[in-house]
Amino acid sequence: MSTLPQTPQAQATPQYEYLTGVVERLTFHSEESGYTVARLKTSQSRDLITIVGSFANIQAGQTLQLTGLWREHPQYGAQFQVTHYRETKPATITGIEKYLGSGLIKGVGPVTARRIVAHFGLQTLDIIETQIERLVEVPGIAKKRIKMIQTAWETQKAIKEVMLFLQSHGVSTTFAVKIYKQYNDAAIATVTNNPYQLATDIYGIGFITADAIARNLGIAPDSEYRYRAGIVHVLGEAAEDGHCFLPQAELVEQVVKRLSIKDHQPNSRAIAQLLVQMGMEEQLIMQGHREHEFIYYQPSFYYSEQNLASQLHHLLARPVAVDLPRVLNWIERFTQAKGIELSAQQQQAVEMAASQRVTILTGGPGTGKTFCTRTIVALWKAMGKSIVLASPTGRAAQRLSEVALMEAKTIHRLLEFDPKTMKFKRDADNHIEARAIVVDEASMLDLFLAHSLLKAIPPDAQLLLVGDIDQLPSVGPGNVLRDLIASEQIPVVRLTQVFRQAAQSYIVSNAHRINSGQYPLLESVSLNPNSDCLWLGAPEPQYGVQGIQELVTDVIPQLGFDPARDVQVLCPMTRGEVGTRHLNGVLQGLINPPSASKAEIKSGSIVLRVGDRVIQQVNDYDREVFNGDLGTITAIDLEEQEVTVQYQERRVTYDYADLNEITLAFATTIHKSQGSEYRVVILPLYMQHYMMLSRNLLYTGLTRAKQLAILVGPSKAIGLAVRQVKDAGRYTLLAQRLITQLATRF
Ligand SMILES: Nc1ncnc2c1ncn2[C@@H]1O[C@H](COP(=O)(O)OP(=O)(O)OP(=O)(O)O)[C@@H](O)[C@H]1O
């Protein structure tokens, strides 16, 4: 039996320390984020000290007073992690000379600096500050240059003041740098006037941080700015749960809860009045509703929903001219030539795709969605249509191109996303150049992506949406595929027959059992490891962790799979003993243990090592890697401080400052696995995950496995997942909008 890893020790309170010194040189500085690694000369030590942190404009020669923590870096040894800093004037002749000549002040290089300091000595900085005109006394400095030096000096002063102000109000250096870069000289005024503006303007600052800054600045808890920001924040949180709007009563209740602090509880009536006010100002869209009286949208949600419905309306309003007998003829010849027979449902789907503007093809695993899609693509090709295939994620697009035997793109690429403008180049004025568009994994389309896609579809094109509505809904807001089906306004074919070949797989048959509320048929790992759907009944989480280790080290290799390449652990959650965070540490130790030949670096609370499987956690348009992309670390350059990750098609390099974009991915959440498939999937399910367990979560996790699925956990948890039907229960009105719009068509 393998031993269990120790749980992490409770963290001791950090010991903040202070340092003063002169920046000797910059090892690394990111203009963008302010992340800096620099060497500092102090009077306490003969050796230079490495300091790491965020700095707005750091230059060699600056004298800094630093607050921070010492930490031990595995490669570089002791480093001082800076939490706060302030710049002080250099006090020695050499210090002043270095400071002035560092390039900090445009117009003054090292030679000029030496000349100025030779003339004014220790008073140099005071003279620049108060009697700058006296610089003419220095040989070789013309009047014009003095003006330039004066402007540069003022700018530096402004930066210093802003940083000092922000830091003295509890803003960390990282955020202070971002705030300065966003507002420049207007930073202090903006933050003092309405710190909640930060939550709108600056990525990474949310309502909670802005609220903390506001409190520090003494802004009243009943300030209207605070209430308004709180309302927007609650709607934003609702969107994270998939909602497009909130009914008034629910919104008011949540806002009151969110804005209540020790000595202050907002009045519900005041919030309701403010909602109406924001509705009149069109900060929010307010709409009457049958059940809820009033509902509130953020404007972008409202317009996307409304426009998506009207785009579909316009598309559906144009009938397709089709010679049906010719199509039937083609189908007969094609199936005969290929030696295949379409089921009645599949035949219907192909005919519909030929004759309808928009068709939805849905069904569970093994029902022939792919088979059918391939036939439709062949038919469209035969009809001479230009075709494009797309999927919401990179991995799903790759799989689609493999099965359809033609290129498939991500929807972002199809719509030519431009990171400079953060907009799609393909839109209503610049349609996609195709007459037939297939979108696979359509259950992953959220409101905004669906809206952008529909906008770019030419009016004479046909659209086929393929997806499985029993999978988890999209990560983003809305419930598009289900809403389109529920509206009954768009032709839908549901494939229900599971083909013989697929029916032999327990993964497929269990997926269908789960979907109909039946407990899956599972073989015990120890009794019959030959089934493709196994169960390891480790009753408690710690046994589950132990069991997963044994599966990875013994059972799975014995079955002929390579744990490093084939196995993916999919968890309901990140937290907990059987959550992704903990399991990743355990699995890393087994699959990619430390070795002298593999460089590694600590990133936050994890270690990243050459050979690790990692997942990209945000969309990074500069590097062209997207949330959910999986890759492998191929190099860590300790000198250049860079980490290289090989993704499916691209090799991407990260500065250390950006390492928070990636994390270990030996275990990922089921939500992140949507649209991907793996040869072997291990699914731990425990009562710890009670809140998350649901039928479509289990269904989605299980159907990610192509050759082997192993459920780990007590039967009680599996049973609960099968029973717990969480109707996505998302607030959306897409279906109703479609019904209303299409009802007025004739
Ligand atoms: N009309 C048919 N005749 C014979 N075999 C078929 C037919 N339709 C589908 N199949 C076979 O059934 C199996 C499942 O089909 P397919 O892969 O298309 O299903 P799917 O719905 O795309 O499944 P998944 O969602 O798991 O990818 C495949 O082996 C496929 O070749």
The ligand as an SDF file (V2000), in Angstrom:
LIG
                    3D

 31 33  0  0  0  0  0  0  0  0999 V2000
  -26.3820    4.1140  -39.4930 N   0  0  0  0  0  0  0  0  0  0  0  0
  -25.3850    3.4600  -38.9070 C   0  0  0  0  0  0  0  0  0  0  0  0
  -25.0440    2.2350  -39.3160 N   0  0  0  0  0  0  0  0  0  0  0  0
  -24.0390    1.5770  -38.7170 C   0  0  0  0  0  0  0  0  0  0  0  0
  -23.3150    2.0460  -37.7320 N   0  0  0  0  0  0  0  0  0  0  0  0
  -23.6000    3.2710  -37.2820 C   0  0  0  0  0  0  0  0  0  0  0  0
  -24.6490    4.0550  -37.8310 C   0  0  0  0  0  0  0  0  0  0  0  0
  -24.6950    5.2200  -37.1830 N   0  0  0  0  0  0  0  0  0  0  0  0
  -23.7260    5.1920  -36.2670 C   0  0  0  0  0  0  0  0  0  0  0  0
  -23.0620    4.0340  -36.3170 N   0  0  0  0  0  0  0  0  0  0  0  0
  -21.9350    3.6360  -35.4740 C   0  0  0  0  0  0  0  0  0  0  0  0
  -22.2930    3.7970  -34.1260 O   0  0  0  0  0  0  0  0  0  0  0  0
  -21.1730    4.2470  -33.3640 C   0  0  0  0  0  0  0  0  0  0  0  0
  -21.5290    5.5490  -32.6770 C   0  0  0  0  0  0  0  0  0  0  0  0
  -21.7600    6.5620  -33.6470 O   0  0  0  0  0  0  0  0  0  0  0  0
  -21.1550    8.0140  -33.5070 P   0  0  0  0  0  0  0  0  0  0  0  0
  -19.7500    7.9590  -33.0780 O   0  0  0  0  0  0  0  0  0  0  0  0
  -21.4940    8.7450  -34.7290 O   0  0  0  0  0  0  0  0  0  0  0  0
  -22.0640    8.5210  -32.3110 O   0  0  0  0  0  0  0  0  0  0  0  0
  -22.0310    9.9000  -31.5590 P   0  0  0  0  0  0  0  0  0  0  0  0
  -23.4340   10.2480  -31.2570 O   0  0  0  0  0  0  0  0  0  0  0  0
  -21.2320   10.8930  -32.3220 O   0  0  0  0  0  0  0  0  0  0  0  0
  -21.2900    9.4800  -30.2370 O   0  0  0  0  0  0  0  0  0  0  0  0
  -20.4010   10.3460  -29.2470 P   0  0  0  0  0  0  0  0  0  0  0  0
  -21.2820   11.4350  -28.7210 O   0  0  0  0  0  0  0  0  0  0  0  0
  -20.0220    9.3390  -28.2090 O   0  0  0  0  0  0  0  0  0  0  0  0
  -19.2330   10.8250  -30.0470 O   0  0  0  0  0  0  0  0  0  0  0  0
  -20.0360    4.3890  -34.3380 C   0  0  0  0  0  0  0  0  0  0  0  0
  -19.2280    3.2490  -34.2700 O   0  0  0  0  0  0  0  0  0  0  0  0
  -20.7250    4.5140  -35.6790 C   0  0  0  0  0  0  0  0  0  0  0  0
  -19.9050    4.0390  -36.7330 O   0  0  0  0  0  0  0  0  0  0  0  0
  1  2  1  0
  2  3  1  0
  2  7  2  0
  3  4  2  0
  4  5  1  0
  5  6  2  0
  6  7  1  0
  6 10  1  0
  7  8  1  0
  8  9  2  0
  9 10  1  0
 10 11  1  0
 11 12  1  0
 11 30  1  0
 12 13  1  0
 13 14  1  0
 13 28  1  0
 14 15  1  0
 15 16  1  0
 16 17  2  0
 16 18  1  0
 16 19  1  0
 19 20  1  0
 20 21  2  0
 20 22  1  0
 20 23  1  0
 23 24  1  0
 24 25  2  0
 24 26  1  0
 24 27  1  0
 28 29  1  0
 28 30  1  0
 30 31  1  0
M  END
$$$$
